[in-house]
Structures are given as C-alpha cells and as structure tokens.
Amino acid sequence: MNALAGHTGSYYSYSVDQALAGIAAAGFRHVELSAVPGNTDHVDVRSDPGDLRAKLEQYGLQAVSVSGHSKLTTREGLEYGLAVVRWAERFGVPIVNTAVGGHAPDVDESESAFLANIGTLADAADAAGITVALEIHGDLMASGERSLPLLDKIGHPAVKANYDTANVEYYAGVAAVDDLPFIADRLAHVHLKDARGGQGNWDFPAVGEGHVDFARVLAILRDAGYEGPYSVEIEFTGTTPWPPLDEVNEAMRMSHRALTALGLS
C-alpha cells in the first residue's frame, strides 16, 4: 500500500519540531523531510541523523523521502546533492527528491550543465541503494510529457521522477490528469498538491481547496501500478510571513481527511 506522508516543507517558517507535531496530529504516519538550505532546512545533512530519528519516533512518524533540492547545474549544487544522498543512506531514507535547477520557481536551466553532473549523483545514489526523484519543476521538467526526453538522456536506473500535481499547472499550464499518463510508469514519488488559478499563479492550498482532480489522479496511478509514496505539500501563496501555525496545521488536517476519504492511509 502506498504510504501517505506530510511534507515538512509545508511548515516553511516553523521548526522541525513544530512541523512533525503538526503532521502527526493531522493523522499522518509518514513524513517527507525538507533539507533545502535557505528555504526549509529542517534537516542538516552534515549532521548525525540520530537526533532526528529520535524525534520521528517520538511523533510516531516514519520518513519515506527527503527533499534536498539544489541547483544541479552547478558544482556546488552537485556537492550538496551528494551530501543529501550520503545523509539519506545513513538515515535509511530510500528516496531523495530534487530538481534540475533547485527550489526557486524561476531559474535558468542549462541542460548540458545538468547532464554533466547528474551521472555522478546517480552513481552515488545507486551505490547507496537510493533513488533520485527529479521533480516536475522549472523548464526542462515543466510537465511529465516534457520530462521524458531528459529522463531518456540520463538513462540511469537510479533516476526517476517526482510528480507534482500542481507544479505541472504552474510551469506548463496543463492539468495533472491530462499529463500524468505520459510519465506514470517512471515515477518514484508523488507530491499531492492542490492548485487554484493556473499557469504562473502560485496558489497551492490544502488538498480539496483547489481544482486538482485527486480521485482521477489516484486512479491513473493505480492503473499504472504505482507503488511509491504520496506526500502532501502545501505552499499557500508563497508569500512571507507564512500563515499562522494553527492555519498550517488545519490545512494539513483538511488534506489528510480529503485523501483518506479517497482511500489513502
């Protein structure tokens, strides 16, 4: 059965303890950890994972993935990606989520620079028994359909995709239900993220508050035999200050209720 996780990145301006407490209280038993420097750095990938493992046990949570976005078109981004992979191996997390150009919504992406680096990251992940999941994000991977040529060029068994049901609208202007069939058989991870608006409109509310057809999304993935984790990511309107903690917690509770009503657990 697919694990249903809460993403600590939904707690952008809050501590890892506040994120874990809110995710657990919402009903989740799995978590995606955020390790994005300068954004949501809930994980210090250069530290011993023992303390964080104890926190997860305290809240009754199990990590299914770690989000370690960095600019993989640069040497610095590659080095950080390798550090995330090493940390994930020590912790025992099987999936590292990342993106071609890092976390920022508007970046310049060089395909040649990315391809020069991704093989090194993929080989390190493969040796560690970890899958690198490249997110639907940015230009080169704006949609599942657009991502296929890049995945073919990478051609590495340790590299798959992390599908984001809202990013595909934001970056490519297409609905997840129309795009997902192109790439459903090449996924290691899925972000269940709702959307309001359309292309270029950063408005990602609680699941059920937007227009993404999650019932159809889940049906497509079931039919494709997808067995990986689902992670709820809520990014609101992307502005700071972030919503008050009780609003973030309520959004996580609403999302969990909406998805368990569709059969996830």
Phi, psi and omega in degrees: 000139180293130176288141175250116186245157167258140184265122180296342176298342176293344180254057190312310187258013184247165184285165178296325178295318178295321179295312181295320179297317180293319180295316179295317181295333178287347178112356179287149174241002178227159185215145167257126184267141181258128180226061184245100183302137180080357178234277177228088186262069178285344181237127171265102188288355177260009180253166174291132183283359186301316181297317181291323177301320178294322177298316180298319178297322179300321182266003179068035183245149175237130181282131177254342183196165174228132179267111184235051185301135173207164181283096184285003173274356182240159177296320180296320178294321177296316180299320178292319177301320178295323178295322178296316179299317180296320179295316181299323178295316180295321182284326184096028177266128189275348186229132173247116177269137179205185181212158185306309187251018179090198187272331186302141183291331183238105182223155172272126183245122175260115180297319182294319179293321178296313182295333177290339184253329191295330180297320178296316179294318181296319179296319179295319179295317180300317179295332181269357182074030184242147174258131172270123180249112181275126188279146168294107193187140175082211186261305184297330179236046182294334179213168177297315181298317182290338183282338189301315179300322180292316178299322178294321179293323178294310173055043183237134183295341180273000182243120175229198183243153171249108185277131178244116188289345177256324180301327181297329175284316183298316186269325187245347179072025178237154181278145180303320184295335178274330185267327188303321181302335180295330191232005187302333182271007182234026184257144171248346189199151179223129170268117173271102185228129181273165183216147170232138179105246183174208185301129178079003181255105183277091180212095188239088186274189175302149176301129183101347180263353179245207186244006177294133181272086185290329177299316179288321177304311181294325178295318178300316182289323175299314181296331179277355180079024180293128183239005183278183182280156169250141179228130178275122177239127179237120182242008175049226180259007175074009183260158174246146003291151176295157178304156177305153185303320182293331176288321177296315179300319179294322177297322177293320178297316179299318181296316180297316179299316182297320184279324176293330175294339177266005173105359177276160180207000000 
